[in-house]
Amino acid sequence: MQEQGLQRKMGFWAIWALGVGAVVGDGMFLIVASGAEAAGPAAAVAYLIAGVILMLICMNVCDLAVGMPSEGSLYDWNKRILGPRAGLIAAFGEMAMNIIFLGSVGLGTGYLSNYFFQWTDNPDISAVIWGILFLVVICGVALLGGDITGKAQLILVAVLVGIMVAFIIGGIFSGKIEPANYEPFAPHGMKGIWVAVCAGTYAYMGPLALVTTSGEVKRPEILPKAMFWAFLTIILMYIIAMVVCFGLVDYTEFSTMASPFTVAAAAAFGQWAGLVINFAAWVAVITCLVGEIFTVSRLMYGMAKEKAMPDVFAKLNKRGVPYVGVIFGFIVGVVLVFMGTIAALGNVYVMLANVASACGIVCMFVTLISSYIYKKKFAEEYNAMPWKMPAKTLSVIVGLIGCAILMWSLFGSSVATLIFTLIVFALLLIFFQFYAKPRIEEKEKNS
């Protein structure tokens, strides 16, 4: 069945849902507290800035998806423009970020599920059971096809957005918003806002996964449209919900150990409202898992097709799903879920998460460069596209600044993260030189 290729069945709403679900997870329900701690109510402005920057990065990448709507997505695009080494670096970076976060988000889903039912007296064991159960279900859905995955994601995202819209409207008309809670607006000045921008940029990294649908989207021009509306949905929901949240409860009462929205809802409407927001957080992390398993399997498939990864990852089931990548992601996710509950491995787990973030940043940086060179290197092809990113040069510059912000915030606070990231990519280059490169050259020679 390998020859049949991925099936182009995904429409606008399925792709939009993948983009929204990739962000509105732990980023919205927990990272907001970090932003509030750094910048106070001004965190809403910081998250607006961060959202616009990441939106420009991802919209620029959509040029590549429209111009080269291939199954290999990130690997194919960067390979064609910057060479196979850059293709492998970019695709591996995005894949590594998503596969590592499968474990941390899966475990987070488990702990959130403990709010509703705990399997054992030990919350860690119960969280592991929940996490594995959800990974099983999500991978099972993923094996049914991209269109089914997209529809399932759409239902989850619709529930999530509905709850958050209800929170926003209820909060605005509750009569419990206190103007005094917005003072001082920026208690730590521009430095605090800058730190919050750094935190916010991490919250918005997920939608790049949306471009991995390029081999399954019905029409290429759907991708930038879905990317734009996904970001607009995310940014508006983030900012307005944060403004309402800060008005209901003084930001100093928030903690990174609990969602600010849960605290605000409980304070304004009672404990039942806090429970509803916890349910929304639970749905949100599940939507993250859906996007992550989808992205991992598609990127591995694309690289394997071009011989940059073992051939086994290019195998498809009867529904045209790269099932080996799905199964591989599931196995790694389960291992990482177990690791997350072992106290002795706590520092290792944090370092893995940091390196995963660094891998995602490298992918964005390389692919952003490719999107700009594409316009110059293949001008005729670029000009014939049905959609192009407006103000290309300016938006790429802003996007590169966004990547620099991410790198500074990650590596500036942890030299160890920089060292381990360099080691990971050094090993990747060795893999490329002695395994992938000969196979790629052999394929090109025979084609």
Secondary structure, 3 states (H helix, E strand, C coil): CHHHCCCCCECHHHHHHHHHHHHCCHHHHHHHHHHHHHHHHHHHHHHHHHHHHHHHHHHHHHHHHHHCCCCCCHHHHHHHHHCHHHHHHHHHHHHHHHHHHHHHHHHHHHHHHCCCCCCCCCHHHHHHHHHHHHHHHHHHHHCCCHHHHHHHHHHHHHHHHHHHHHHHHHHHCCCCCCHHHHCCCCCCHHHHHHHHHHHHHHHCCHHHHHHHHHHCECCCCHHHHHHHHHHHHHHHHHHHHHHHHHHHCCHHHCCCCCCHHHHHHHHHHCHHHHHHHHHHHHHHHHHHHHHHHHHHHHHHHHHHHCCCCCHHHHCCCCCCCCHHHHHHHHHHHHHHHHHCCCHHHHHHHHHHHHHHHHHHHHHHHHHHHHHHHHHHHCHHHHHCCCCCCCCHHHHHHHHHHHHHHHHHHHHCCCHHHHHHHHHHHHHHHHHHHHHHHHHHHHHHHHC
